Amino acid sequence: MCEIPKAASERRTRTGRPRIKQATREVVIRLYNEDMLIKDIATACGISNSSVFRIVREARAKLNKKE
């Protein structure tokens, strides 16, 4: 296997979509618990509907894991 020189690996930048910040995730959960519509949450937070669904699903899974 070819090893990448350290200097070259340090120059690389992360590509792809940026992660959704934890503060935004907390706001999504709070708004969802206040019975706000998914599309309204997505618009207010500047994320997609599918991201809202994913955040809610992950929060439910984490909650069920603790029980």
Residue, then its C-alpha position, 0 to 999 in steps of 0.5 A: m500500500c502506498e503511504i501518503p507523505k505527512a505534508a500532503s495529507e495535512r494540506r487536504t481539506r474536507t469535502g462534501r456537505p458540512r455537518i449539522k451543528q449540535a445546537t441546530r439539532e437541539v433546536v430541531i428536537r425542541l421544535y418537533n416536541e412543540d408539534m411544529l410541522i417538519k417542513d416549517i422546522a426545516t425552513a426555520c433551521g435552513i436544513s432539508n426535510s429529510s435531515v429533520f426526519r433523520i435528526v428526530r429518528e436518531a434522537r428517538a433511537k438514543l432515547n430508546k437505547k437509554e431505557 
